[in-house]
């Protein structure tokens, strides 16, 4: 295969497969942290070598707080990937972050608890104090933004992702607090994924699909069923963005 980089894509709710990926083989690397969510699909998308992992498993559904993030990231790193793009379904908090909006976040706030959130188990004798000032890789974010512009895809080129524990959705007052904290969108899988990628030295950036108004900001009860139509529509937009990214950054 011909490519400048080996890219990994992590799919979330609504993105169980990459329809344009010609799958050549699958990998289920053994990790020191247990089993990964699902075997990694290796294949060709156009001329580019792509590795795809669905973080929730599929056809099963691993809830956000039980995903083995450490095993997933370790496995992708062991396959020699050089960059990772994560796809997340999120709720919209800030004005303008309404269903159908695509966001490429530049910051995050972690509200999760109890998750295995680091590879630093203390055995090395050295503290793993990663610089997390910018949680998403600047150059890779820029490439995603440029690809969205090239493809004519409306998007927010920045935003703060608030990562909550789940699996329940938030209360209206929790969302109000998150808005005061500066969060633009809310999701359940952004952490510790981003920090683990940083610990491994893997450039990591995210594409967030706003699929519902956050709690208290819409006029209907929240449910996965009400999100499905938006998920299906936005998954197609994300595929178009990824196709443009691969053509402009990875081909050749």
N, C-alpha and C positions, 0 to 999 in steps of 0.2 A: 504494500500500500504506500501511496505517496502522500506525505503530509509533513508540515513543519513541526507540529506538536501532536501529542496524543491527548485527546480531550476526554474527560469524564463528565457525564451528565447524570444528575440525581433527580429522578422524577418524584413528584408528590401526588396528592389527591387529584384525580382527573387525568393524570399522565401515567398510565400503566405501561404503555409501550411507546416506542418511537416508530411511527408508521413508515417513515422513510428509511429506516435502518435495515440494511441487508445483513442479517445476522449470520456470522460465520462460525462462531463458537461461543461457549459459555464458560465462565470461571467461577469456582466456589473456593477461593483460597482459605486455607486454615489460618486462623488468627489467634494471637494470645488472649483475645477477648471474647471468644465464642463465635457463634455462627452469624453470618451476614443476613440481611433481610431476605435476599433472593439472589440466585446466581447472577453474576455480572454478565451482560450480553456484550460481546465484542463483535463489531461489524463495520461495514462500510456505508457511509452516507455520502453519496457522490464519490469524491476521491479521498475523503478524509476518514481516518481511523478513529472510531468513536466507541466508547465504553459506556454502557447504560446500566444504572442500578435504580430500582424502584425502592424507595426507603420504607414504604409501608408493606412490602412483601408482594402481594397480588399473586394468585387470586384471593389469598387471605388478606386480612387487614390488621396490621400491627398498629396499636394505638400510639400516638406521639410519645407518651411518657415511657413506653416500653421498647421503643426502637433501640437496637444496639448500635448507637452512633459510632462508638469506638471501633467495633468490628468492621462496620461499613467503610469508614475512612481509612483504616489500616489496610483493608483489602484493596481499595482503589490505589493507595500509595504503593502497595506491593506489586501492582501490575505496571508500574512505571509511568503512570499518568503525570502530566506536567501542569494541567490546569483543570479546574472543576467548575462547572456551572450548575447551580442548584435551582430547581423550580419549586415554588411554594404557592399554595392557595391561601389567601389571607382575607381578613375582613377589613373594610375601610373605616378609618377613624376621622382623619382630617378632611376638611372641605375639598371636594374634587376627587377624593378617593372613593369613588362609587363603583358598583359592579360594572365590569368591563374595562376598568382601568388597568394598565400595565405599569408596574413600578420597578425601578432598578435601584434598590436601597443603597445608601452609603453609610448608614449608622444603625445601631440596634441597642435595645435595652433588654437585659435578660431577667425575666421574672420567674424562671423555672426553678425547681428545687428537687433535690434527691436524685438527680440523674448522674450517671457516670460521665463526668464532664471534662476529664483530662487524662492524658497518658502518664502524667507524673505521679508515680506511685511511691516516690521517695527512695526507691532502691538504688538509684544512680548516685545518690549523695550530693547531687547538684539540683538547685531549684530551677524549674522551668518557667521563668518569668517572661512570657512572650509579650512583645509590644502589640497591643490590640487597640491602639489609638484609632486606627482606621480598620474596622473589622472585615471589610471587603477589599479585595485587591484593586488598587487604583487603576492600573493599566487594563485589567480584564473588564472592569466596570466601564471604562472608556470605550473599549471595543464593543461591548453590548449596546451602549448608547449610540455609537456610530452606526452599528448594524441596524438599529431601530430607525435612525434617521434615513439611512440608505433605503430601507424597505418601506419607508413612509408609514411607519407604525406609530400612532400616538402613544406617548408614554410620559411618565414622570421620571426625570433623570436623577432624582435623589429622593430620599425619604428615610424615616426611622422606623425600623421593624421592632415591634414589641413582642417578645417571645414569652408565651404563657405556658403553664404546665399541662393543661388539658387533662383528660379528654373532654371535659365539659366545656361549653362555651362560657364566656365571661358574663358578669352582671353589668347592668347599665352603669352602676357607680364605679366599678373597676375600669370600665372604658373611659369614664369621665376623668378618673385619676390618670390613666395612661395618656389621655389627651393633654392634661396639664403637664405631664412629664415630657411631652414633646413627641409622642408616638404618632405616626401617620397611618400605620397599618398594624394589624395584630394577627399573629399566627402561632403555631405550636411546635414547629420543627426547625426553626432557624438556629436554635442553640440546643446542645453544644456543638452542632455540626460545624459552624463557622470557626469556632475556636480550635477544634480538633484539627481542622485543615491547616490552620496557622501553625499549630504545634509541629505538624509534619512538614511544614515548609511548602505546602501546596497552595498556589494562587487559587482563590475561591471568590466567586461572585454569585449573586442571586437574581432571579427574575421572579417577581411576585405578581400573581394574578388576583386582583380584587374580585371576589365572587359574591360578597354579601356586605351590606352595611353592618358595622359592629353593633353589639347589643345596645339597645336604647336609641339607635339612630335611624331605624327603619320603622315601617308601619305594619310589619307582619312578623309573626314568630319565626325564629331562625331554625332552619332544618337543612340537612344535607340535600333533601329533595329539591328545595327551592334554589339550591346552588348549582344543580346539575346542568341546567341549560347554559348558564354562564360559564361553567367549567368547560363544557364541550366547545363553546364558541372561543373561549380564550386559549384553550389548548391548541386550536388551529392557528391562532395568532402567534403563540409561542413557537410553534413549529416553523412558521415563516421567519421569525426572528433568528432562530437557531440556524436555519438554512442559509440566511444571509451572513451570519457570523462565520459559519464554516467556510463559505465561499470567499469571504474577504480576509479572514485571519489565518485559516489553517490550510487552505489549498495551495498547491504549488510546490 
